[in-house]
Amino acid sequence: MNRVLLTLTILIFICFNSQCTSTQKFVLEEPQADKSLVVGAILVENVGLEDVYEAKKANIVVIIVGNSIQAGKESAQGYRVKTNPDGYYVLPNVPPGSYVIKGLELDLGYETHMLIGSYWDSNLQIYRPEHLMIDYTVPVWPAVSNERIINLNIRYFKIDAAQRIAYDTFKRIDSASVSLPQIRHTMPNPLDYFKVQYPASNWFQEVK
């Protein structure tokens, strides 16, 4: 088991879509040499917290940590991104490597502001509510990716009345209910989603 105690070297907040201004559209940075683009999406379903049953996608703060080799040395970075109205996020021009969704920050129900962090039991990542902060410790990293686009897919979270958290990962969701039978979701794979949103971006042009 690879155990790495992170030292946070970079903290980036990315303003996404309408979060920048009410009229200005988010502009995706052009690719830099030897950098990667991380894409993903978040879907949260509240199944009873504060007696509310709801689905949340927009304005969720996603805490991502990455591990890469910089100048021959292992380097860890922490990032904060916010989902757009459809639940998608993008993190451009980061080093190729391993990336983990460490936690979320979001509002649920009528007045619950929730911090969700995670820890590892052996190789299993377990998400739980946090009271003060979300740490950046990652003892078990996924496989290193040297791809130009690192796709974290759709991470789904279910939170119940007792604040227990279950999660899953989907490549896409096609007009389907997950935990709330009255709500159906359609969410393309993040890579397909951003190809449609930014068809002229050089991130998505075939390398010749």
Secondary structure, DSSP 8 states (H G I E B T S, - for coil): ---B------EEEE--GGGT-SS---------TT-EEEEEEEEEEEESGGG-EEEE-TT-EEEEEEEEEETTEEEEEEEEEE--TTSEEEEEEE-SBEEEEEEEEEEETTTEEEEEEEEEETTEEEEEEESS-----BSS----B--SEEEEEEEEEEEETT--EEEEEES-EEEE-SS-TT--EEE--HHHHHHHH-TT-GGGS---
